[in-house]
Amino acid sequence: MHFSKRLDRLGDEIFAALNERKLSLEREGRRIYNMSIGTPDFITPEHIRRALTESAADPESWKYSLRDLPETLEAVAGYYQRRYQVRVRPDQIMSCYGTQEGVGHLCMALCDEGDTVLLPDPCYPVFKAGVLLSGAEPAWYPLDKAHGFLPCVEEIPEETARKAKMIIVSLPANPVGSVAQKDTYRRLVDWARKYQVLVVHDNAYSDILFEGGPGGSFLKEEGAMDVGVEFFSLSKSFNVTGARISFLLGRKDVVDAVRKLRTQIDFGMFIPIQRAAAAALNGPLETVRDQCERYRRRRDALCGGARRIGWNIPDSKGSMFVWAPLPEGYTHSMAFCMDLMEQASVLCTPGVSFGPHGEGYVRFALVLPEEEIEKALESVRESGILSRREGD
Ligand SMILES: Cc1ncc(COP(=O)(O)O)c(C=O)c1O
């Protein structure tokens, strides 16, 4: 059977080999320190789980929800007002089954073949997949060391800026761990206005900032609501990754367009999940703040600990990730990841899987407690990999 050409635009799973090797080492009884995937190990706060189970006990909750409940939209609007000082009306908000799904459908609702979408390189993979599935072409702006791992929109070539329909930005950034500076969003809004480009900001990590915070929202910048939208995922702040809760907010015609597409193929978010979302947003935020502090301690254990054993990993500034340059002697992130797992039982993600500018780096997810991170680093030190050469 000939499947859709759309599928041909998606690349192959580049780390299938890493995963297979991990499984075979585990079958041999090897303990692998797995820091490759950004699935938090913290638990979902009790009041959020309770809201979901209480709602699930009500037979009425099992009907089609058809649309977002007013209480859900008000909870999001209230949260944006309190937490980010951003005023957003309920008709400028819609739910998505996670930002992952939301990005895919947003691209389909807004883009056609021949359109150009600017993406960060390296980037969170669904940005590229969403653009490719919509038929549009990605163009890249670098998140590299020379630019402090931040978008520098003024350096985007004039011709690319003129033809771009949309730019996706996400700070704090996965995988590079950079955070927005004072002028980042101002410059982005000015640039977007000048070139008439829609800004799509993915705000997945505003609660995980390591050097002063709390983080903000792109929509707070004056004029942002006219040029852009923001995805607001509850996944990481509230540890609800499996429940698939995110919202799209901002420029109304854009939200309306995405809603128009989704209502053709979906009947709305399961009511107990909407209740859980509202409970998270209306409830206490101590766990969110404590968790940021715990991520910070893990960041210190990993980056500081690595530097002590001779691996110069700079401190990540936010997100739940650490972006580590390859140790001297290595140039290929895939080869290094394989060696690191074989020799030190530590699994991380090759930087090249996030885009060409990711080569030369690996990404660690801060998903292990400090004691485990220390053991993993001891294993790295003992393996001698930091003074070995690629292919040795
Ligand atoms: C930048 C970024 N956006 C979005 C997501 C996923 O969000 P969701 O669980 O809402 O799909 C992640 C998860 O790792 C992420 O790193």
The ligand as a MOL file (V3000), in Angstrom:
LIG
                    3D

  0  0  0     0  0            999 V3000
M  V30 BEGIN CTAB
M  V30 COUNTS 16 16 0 0 0
M  V30 BEGIN ATOM
M  V30 1 C 9.6020 22.7780 24.4480 0
M  V30 2 C 8.5220 21.7980 24.7470 0
M  V30 3 N 7.2790 22.0430 24.3540 0
M  V30 4 C 6.2830 21.1810 24.6070 0
M  V30 5 C 6.5150 19.9940 25.2680 0
M  V30 6 C 5.4290 19.0040 25.4590 0
M  V30 7 O 4.3280 19.5510 26.0010 0
M  V30 8 P 2.9920 18.6890 26.0570 0
M  V30 9 O 3.2180 17.6020 27.0590 0
M  V30 10 O 1.9840 19.6970 26.4710 0
M  V30 11 O 2.7530 18.1310 24.6900 0
M  V30 12 C 7.7890 19.6810 25.6870 0
M  V30 13 C 8.0480 18.3920 26.3500 0
M  V30 14 O 9.1340 17.9260 26.5090 0
M  V30 15 C 8.8200 20.5970 25.4150 0
M  V30 16 O 10.0700 20.3460 25.8000 0
M  V30 END ATOM
M  V30 BEGIN BOND
M  V30 1 1 1 2
M  V30 2 1 2 3
M  V30 3 2 2 15
M  V30 4 2 3 4
M  V30 5 1 4 5
M  V30 6 1 5 6
M  V30 7 2 5 12
M  V30 8 1 6 7
M  V30 9 1 7 8
M  V30 10 2 8 9
M  V30 11 1 8 10
M  V30 12 1 8 11
M  V30 13 1 12 13
M  V30 14 1 12 15
M  V30 15 2 13 14
M  V30 16 1 15 16
M  V30 END BOND
M  V30 END CTAB
M  END
